[in-house]
Amino acid sequence: MQSALVLLLVATSASAAILTENDQLQRFIYANADDQLILQGRQVGENERLNYLASLQQVQSEEDKLQLYVKHLSKCSTIGQDVSQWLEESIGSQAEKPLVNSPQSRTQNILKMIGLDEVSVNFFTQKNHQKMREIIQAACLKNEIQFQCALGFLGDRQKIMNDIETMKNNDGNVKLMFENECARPEFAPSVYSCIADKVDQWAGQCNKIIGVYNQTRVAVNTNMLQSYVDTLSGIEARIAQIPEQNSALLRKEVRESQTEMALALGQMVNLEAFKCRHFTQMARCINSALTEVCGQESAQAVEISLKVGYLRRERGDDLYEQFFDSGIAPHRACASISA
């Protein structure tokens, strides 16, 4: 008997089949994507949907069906792997590091101190404007084709648009790319270059508060991570000692462990609030200085990159998910940052 998920896919498959050609060529984020590449991306998704539906005949359990669904849909994320590698080498963890004590190195250190991630730091300090444009074009095209592939698989444009909104709300870099960089080819060279080239001018106005925030950030993040690791390790060690057949004792330990973790997370919330207050003061100073030196768009770009997804980026995925799973709300001093 087919699951509700399978029935949904069959229904969306039928709706996808009657999409007009104009519907098929609508873009999600990158208007300059080539028509042929759009259609090719759609075709990959449609083929994977057919492969998925055929594979369902071989499995029975809902878990196996879900695994097949993820397996075939995830084919879309493999599109443009060569581009992903090039981007990683250009602005990711594999990017060439500047010489120690060079002007670019000092600029990157300041951008890191205010909390920008590695990709933003490497991209903002990219001196070659032509390469900056090529990076934008490659990243936007890769994401657009992957979204088109997902559309071919799901046949549900609105769902993909909703997912795009979620991505933008969770990551400032994604928000900047989807809303500005992909739509305006000259946005990055004109807006980001001033941030890096005139870092001494705008950061100099906030030098002391940037230093205080950076020290606070490092100390708080280190403390929170260590507390989480220690608490989790202790819980896992105790659970590992309980015999599998003693389900009553296991349930008791799980309940007590949940309480212990919630207590640890609650203590982290108060510690984190101290950091967030310093961030708010720094962000206010930076916004004012950047607006004066580089203009409003540069100030807004840094603000978006820093604020959107702040807690997820600062906590790291594992700790962030632990807060979410435990139902522990952030302190109001932190909740207001990403609002």
ChimeraX attribute file (.defattr): number of C-alpha atoms within 10 A of each C-alpha:
attribute: neighborCount
match mode: 1-to-1
recipient: residues
	/A:1	5
	/A:2	12
	/A:3	12
	/A:4	9
	/A:5	13
	/A:6	17
	/A:7	11
	/A:8	13
	/A:9	20
	/A:10	17
	/A:11	13
	/A:12	17
	/A:13	19
	/A:14	12
	/A:15	13
	/A:16	20
	/A:17	11
	/A:18	10
	/A:19	11
	/A:20	9
	/A:21	9
	/A:22	7
	/A:23	11
	/A:24	18
	/A:25	18
	/A:26	15
	/A:27	16
	/A:28	17
	/A:29	22
	/A:30	23
	/A:31	15
	/A:32	14
	/A:33	19
	/A:34	13
	/A:35	14
	/A:36	10
	/A:37	15
	/A:38	21
	/A:39	18
	/A:40	16
	/A:41	24
	/A:42	25
	/A:43	18
	/A:44	21
	/A:45	27
	/A:46	23
	/A:47	14
	/A:48	24
	/A:49	23
	/A:50	14
	/A:51	13
	/A:52	21
	/A:53	17
	/A:54	10
	/A:55	14
	/A:56	17
	/A:57	10
	/A:58	9
	/A:59	11
	/A:60	12
	/A:61	9
	/A:62	12
	/A:63	10
	/A:64	13
	/A:65	22
	/A:66	13
	/A:67	11
	/A:68	18
	/A:69	21
	/A:70	12
	/A:71	13
	/A:72	19
	/A:73	20
	/A:74	16
	/A:75	16
	/A:76	24
	/A:77	15
	/A:78	12
	/A:79	17
	/A:80	17
	/A:81	11
	/A:82	11
	/A:83	15
	/A:84	16
	/A:85	12
	/A:86	17
	/A:87	20
	/A:88	14
	/A:89	13
	/A:90	19
	/A:91	21
	/A:92	19
	/A:93	13
	/A:94	12
	/A:95	15
	/A:96	11
	/A:97	11
	/A:98	13
	/A:99	10
	/A:100	9
	/A:101	10
	/A:102	10
	/A:103	12
	/A:104	18
	/A:105	15
	/A:106	16
	/A:107	22
	/A:108	22
	/A:109	15
	/A:110	20
	/A:111	24
	/A:112	15
	/A:113	18
	/A:114	21
	/A:115	22
	/A:116	23
	/A:117	17
	/A:118	16
	/A:119	16
	/A:120	22
	/A:121	20
	/A:122	22
	/A:123	21
	/A:124	25
	/A:125	21
	/A:126	19
	/A:127	15
	/A:128	11
	/A:129	14
	/A:130	11
	/A:131	14
	/A:132	23
	/A:133	18
	/A:134	14
	/A:135	18
	/A:136	22
	/A:137	17
	/A:138	18
	/A:139	21
	/A:140	22
	/A:141	23
	/A:142	22
	/A:143	19
	/A:144	24
	/A:145	28
	/A:146	24
	/A:147	26
	/A:148	30
	/A:149	29
	/A:150	28
	/A:151	26
	/A:152	29
	/A:153	29
	/A:154	24
	/A:155	26
	/A:156	16
	/A:157	19
	/A:158	10
	/A:159	13
	/A:160	17
	/A:161	15
	/A:162	11
	/A:163	13
	/A:164	18
	/A:165	14
	/A:166	12
	/A:167	16
	/A:168	19
	/A:169	16
	/A:170	19
	/A:171	19
	/A:172	23
	/A:173	23
	/A:174	19
	/A:175	21
	/A:176	20
	/A:177	20
	/A:178	22
	/A:179	13
	/A:180	16
	/A:181	23
	/A:182	24
	/A:183	16
	/A:184	12
	/A:185	16
	/A:186	15
	/A:187	19
	/A:188	23
	/A:189	20
	/A:190	14
	/A:191	20
	/A:192	22
	/A:193	22
	/A:194	19
	/A:195	25
	/A:196	21
	/A:197	16
	/A:198	15
	/A:199	19
	/A:200	15
	/A:201	15
	/A:202	22
	/A:203	22
	/A:204	13
	/A:205	15
	/A:206	20
	/A:207	15
	/A:208	11
	/A:209	19
	/A:210	25
	/A:211	15
	/A:212	15
	/A:213	24
	/A:214	20
	/A:215	13
	/A:216	18
	/A:217	22
	/A:218	13
	/A:219	12
	/A:220	19
	/A:221	18
	/A:222	13
	/A:223	14
	/A:224	20
	/A:225	16
	/A:226	12
	/A:227	17
	/A:228	19
	/A:229	12
	/A:230	12
	/A:231	16
	/A:232	15
	/A:233	11
	/A:234	13
	/A:235	18
	/A:236	12
	/A:237	10
	/A:238	13
	/A:239	16
	/A:240	11
	/A:241	9
	/A:242	13
	/A:243	10
	/A:244	11
	/A:245	8
	/A:246	9
	/A:247	11
	/A:248	10
	/A:249	14
	/A:250	18
	/A:251	12
	/A:252	10
	/A:253	16
	/A:254	16
	/A:255	11
	/A:256	13
	/A:257	19
	/A:258	13
	/A:259	13
	/A:260	15
	/A:261	19
	/A:262	17
	/A:263	13
	/A:264	17
	/A:265	24
	/A:266	17
	/A:267	13
	/A:268	21
	/A:269	20
	/A:270	15
	/A:271	16
	/A:272	24
	/A:273	18
	/A:274	17
	/A:275	22
	/A:276	24
	/A:277	16
	/A:278	18
	/A:279	26
	/A:280	17
	/A:281	14
	/A:282	21
	/A:283	23
	/A:284	12
	/A:285	18
	/A:286	24
	/A:287	20
	/A:288	16
	/A:289	19
	/A:290	25
	/A:291	15
	/A:292	13
	/A:293	17
	/A:294	21
	/A:295	16
	/A:296	14
	/A:297	15
	/A:298	22
	/A:299	22
	/A:300	16
	/A:301	20
	/A:302	25
	/A:303	18
	/A:304	19
	/A:305	20
	/A:306	23
	/A:307	22
	/A:308	21
	/A:309	20
	/A:310	22
	/A:311	20
	/A:312	15
	/A:313	17
	/A:314	17
	/A:315	18
	/A:316	13
	/A:317	11
	/A:318	12
	/A:319	18
	/A:320	14
	/A:321	13
	/A:322	16
	/A:323	19
	/A:324	12
	/A:325	9
	/A:326	13
	/A:327	11
	/A:328	14
	/A:329	13
	/A:330	19
	/A:331	17
	/A:332	12
	/A:333	18
	/A:334	22
	/A:335	14
	/A:336	12
	/A:337	18
	/A:338	15
	/A:339	9
